[in-house]
Amino acid sequence: MSDVHLTSLVDYCNVTLPALPKSIIDKLQRVLNVAACIITGTGKYDHSLSHLLHTELHWLDVPQRVQYKLFTIVHWCLQNKAPRYLVDCCTPVSDIASQQHLQLAGHHQLSVARH
């Protein structure tokens, strides 16, 4: 299995992870660490594993991967490049007539629909 395929599997639906408990995210991080060990041939307790993970494989840790994915999706929504059902969920506060008077309207805040 290639490292691209493995990271794709780890990233699959990770946009849903911010609400999960840290214990679940830690398990995914361990999976990613083991994969990095296998790919790089390092040991589980090798002190350079974190360095290899970030500088040679160019992988983010799981919490940063989730945050990056969320930021990317919001950017796509604001550029109208995401599917319509997602674009409709992210509306700038300044575009909502009933909230234009709020201080947040001038701070590039989003009103995100809860589903």
C-alpha positions, 0 to 999 in steps of 0.5 A: 500500500502506498503512503498516498493511499494510506493517508487518503484512508486516514483522511477519509471523512476526517472533517467529522472528527473535531467533535470526537473525543481525543481518545479516538483522534489519538488512535488515528494518530497512532495508525499514522505513526505506525504507517510512518514507521513502516514506510521509513523503516524506523522503530516505534520509539525512535525519537526522530519519528516526529521529524521524519513524519513532518519533514520527510513525509510532509504529513501533518498530525491528525488534529492539523489534518482535520483543521486543514481539511475544514479550512479547505472546505470553507475556502471552497464554499466561499469561492463557490467551488464546493457542492451547493449543499455545502456552500449553502451552509456557510454564509458570511454574516455580512450577507444576512440582512438580520445580522448586518448590524452585528459587530461580527459582520465586519470581521469576516465571520461565517454563519454556519447552518447546524444540521 
